[in-house]
Amino acid sequence: MNFQQLRCVREAVRRGFNLTEVAHALHTSQPGVSRQVRELEDELGVLIFVRAGKRLTGLTPPGAALLPYVERLLQEADNIRRASDELQGREDGRLSVAATHSQARYVLPPVVKEFRQRYPRVSLHLHQGSPKQIAEMLLSGEADIGVATEALASYDLLATLPCYRWTHNLVVLPGHPLLGLTEPVSLHELVKYPLITYEFGYTGRAHIDDAFVAAGLQCDVVMTAMDADVIKTYVELEMGVGIVASMASDPERDSHLRMLDARHLFGVNVTRLGLRKKQWLPKYAYGFIEMFVPTLTDEVIRQALQE
């Protein structure tokens, strides 16, 4: 058994069992990947993958049972490498951050800019996805740091830390009737209009739904999207009232739209930072986190990783 064999298994799962993509990711040939997998299966005495001819189509039950051990071994090997680099005083390397669109578009840009200035020799990779996808990237080792609102705290193998609290805004066009109200917008008033907001599982959507249910109201969500920019686009087309994260307001780019504070309508959301427990984070990763949330010091992070 060797690490290259284990990497072939991990990448096959990550790449949807496409051996061409696996070979490209590992800088080898497709026959080489197939050989490594077969040799590992022969040594272990079990089939790891389901096959259709020469193609891999999925994991067998033994393969699914072995995958967490493969991930753990490769993670520990990466921990050793990173620890060795830090002990040698190296400040180059790679940092992978996974975030939802709202975080990547509206919150992280100044952090990324400062990080690049402070650690110019570190290659920074920014991935976007749903909270569930972000959790999966963290668990697989594809991402070192995750930033999302929902779902991260429900994974036992992840350490999650609160970053900041935020609410929602309503988005309308100039002249919309909601702008003429003398009192703050109520749910009973809002429910009169078609709504455009986030897909389930994204950016505080659960709090939006819960508010209408608690009030005994049936809202008309005519369209959902994964990010605020798409929601705003369809508000511009007069399809309805948008509900977006308060952080997703850009006064310059949104000058043709009007924002109404909806903090009194929907529950407060908490953005969380996710990390794989027991992982070794390089010094520059701690730096990135503290730039993002100054209260998350090295000591706080190390304690969370060991719990």
N, C-alpha and C positions, 0 to 999 in steps of 0.2 A: 504494500500500500504506500502511495506517495501523494504529495500535495497536488501535483498536477492532475492525478486521477480525481481527487476530491473537487478540484476547481472545475473539471469537466462536468461533474454531476451538478454542482451548484449552478453553473452557467446554463446548462441544458434546461433546468427548471426556470431560471430567470428569463431565458430567451424563447420560452414557449416551445421547447424541444426542437428548435430549428438548429441543426448541426452546422449549417453554413454560418449562421450568426455566432454560434459558440466558437467555431474555429477562428473567426475574425476577431472576436473579443479576446481570445487567448493567444493570438498571433501564431497559430499553427494551422494544420490542414484538417479537412473534414475526416479523412481516413485516420489521421492521428487521434482525433477525438474519439472516434468509434473504437479504435484499438484500446485506448486508455480505459474506456468504460467497460469493454469486454474483459480486460485483464482484472479490473477491480471486481467485477461480478464473479469471475472464475475464482479469485482468491477468497471472496466472502462466501461463495457457494449459494448465492441467491441472485435472482434477476431484479435489478433496480428499476428498469424501465419496461413499460409495455411497448411492443413494437408492431408495426404493420409493414411487413417486408423489411426494408432497411431503415425505415423511418421510426423515430421515437414519437410516441403519441401520448405518453403520460407516465406517471409513477405507479409501480406495483405497490401492493400493501407493504411488503418489506422495504421497498424504496422510500415510501412515505414515512415509515418508522425510522429509517436511518438518516433521513435528510436533516433533522435537527442536530444530530451528532456531527454530520459533515459541516454544517454551518458553524457549530461551536468550535470545532478544530481549526477551521480556517480563520475564525475570529481571533482565537488565541494566538495563532501564528502571526496575524496582523498586529495584535497587541505587542508581541515580542519585537517585531520589526520597528514599530513606532517608538517603543520604549528605548530601543537601541539607538535610534536616530536622535532622540531627545537627549540621551546621556552623552552623545557625541557633540551636543551643542548645535545640531543642524536646525535650520529654520526654513528649509524647503520641504515640499511634500504636496499632499492633495487633501482637500477638504470638500466633502459632499454634503450639501444642505438641501433638504426636501421641504417644500412649503406649498400651501394653497395659493391660488392666484392672487387673492386679496393681499396676502402677506408679501408675496414676491413682488407684486406691482406697486403697492402703496407703502409698505412698512420697511422692507429690507433694503431698498436702494441706498439710503445714506449709510447703513451698516456695511454693506458690501463695498462701497466707495472707501470708507475709512479702513476697512480690513485690507483692501488692496494696497493702500498707501503704507500701512504698517507692516504688512507681510508680502512684499512684492514677489517673493520667490515661491509662494504657495499657489498652487493651481486650484482655483475655486470652481466647483461645479454646482449649479443651481437646478434642481429638478422641481417640477410642479405636478400636483396630483390631488386627489381627494384625500380627506383625512385617513380613510382606510388604506389607500395606496401608500400614503406617507408612512403609516405604521408598518406596512409590509416591507417597504424599502429599508426602514430601520432594522427590522428583525432579520432581514436577509443580509445585512451589511452593505447594501448598495448605498445607503445614506448614513452619515455620521450624526447629523443633527436634523431633527424634524420640527416644523413649526405649523401648528394647526389649532383649530378651536375645538372640534368635536372628535370623539373616538379614541384619541391617544391614551387617555387615562384608563381605558378598559382593557389594556393589554398588560398582563402580569410581568412580562419580560422587559417592559419598558419603564424607565424612570421618567416621570413627567413633572415638570415644575411650572407653576403659574408665571406668566409674563406680564400681562396687563389686562385691564377690563375695558370693554367697549359696548356700544349700543348700536341701534339701527337708525337710518334716516329714510324718509320718504322722498321719492324723486318725482317731480312733476314738471310740466311745461309752464312757461309764463302764462298767466291768465287762468290757470286751473281753478275751479271753484274752491278747492281746499285752501287756497291761498287767501281767500276772502273771509274765512271764518274769524270771528272775534275771540273764540276760545280755542285752546289746543285741540288738535284733531282727536276724535274719539274713535274707538273700534266700530261703533255703530254708524259713524259717518263714513269711515274708510271702507266698510264692507259694501257700500253702494257702488263702488268702482271695481272694474277688473284689475287684478294685481299681477305684477311680474316680479318674481323673486328667485331665490336660489333653489337648486335641486335639493332633494332630501339628503341630509348628511353634510351639507355645506354651510359654512359661515352663519351659524346660529339659526338655521331654518327651523329646528325643533322648537325654539322659543317663540317663533312667529306662529307656528301651528298651535302650540299650547295656549297662547293668548286668546285666539279665536275660539278654541274649544272651551276654555274656562268661561268665556263670556256667552257661550251658547249660540255662537254665530257661525254661519256657513259662508266662508269667503270664496270668491271666484278667482282662482289662480289660473290665468289663461296661458301663461308661459313660464317656464323655469330655465335657468341657465347656471353654469358653473362659476361665472365671474361677473363682477359688477359692470364692467365695460359693455358686455353684451346686454345686460338688463337696461342700461342707460340708452343703448341704441334703439331698443324697441319702445322705450318711453318716448323717444324722439319721433317715432312713427305713430304716436298717439294710440298705442295698443293698450295702455293702462297706466296705473300708478306703480312705480318701482319701489321696492324695499331693498336697500343695500346696507352694507356695513358702514358705520359712520366714518371709518378710516378711508373708505373708498370715495372720498370727496376731494376733488381737485379744483379749486376756485378758478384757475385759469382755463383749464380744458373744459370745465363744466359751466362756463359762463352763460351758456344758452339754456341751462336748466335751473330749476329751483329746488333747494333742499329744505325739508321740514324735519325738525328734531322729533324722533319717535321713541325716545328713551322711556317715556311714560306709558308706552303701549306694549312693549315687549321686554322680556327678561334680559338682564345684563349677561353678557358673554365673557368668557375668559379664554384668552389665547394661551396655549400651553406649549412648552418646549419639551420635545421628547428625545430620549437617548436610550441606547441599548444598555441594559444593566451589565456590569462587570467588564465593559469595554475600556480600553486604554485610550484616552484622548490626548493628542499631542498638545503642546503648549499653545499653539496658535488656535486650536479649537476652543480652548478656554477663553482666549482673547476675543474670538468672534462672539461667543455667548455673552461676555461681559459688555461688549460694545452694544449688543442688542438689549440686554437687561442688566444695568449696572449692579443691581442687588444680587444677581446670581454670581457670586464670587467663586473662586476655585474651591474653597472649602465646602461651600454649599453643594456644588456640583459633585465633588468626590463623595460626599456623604450620601447623596441620592443614588449614585451609581453602585454603592456597596449595600444598599438596603435590600 
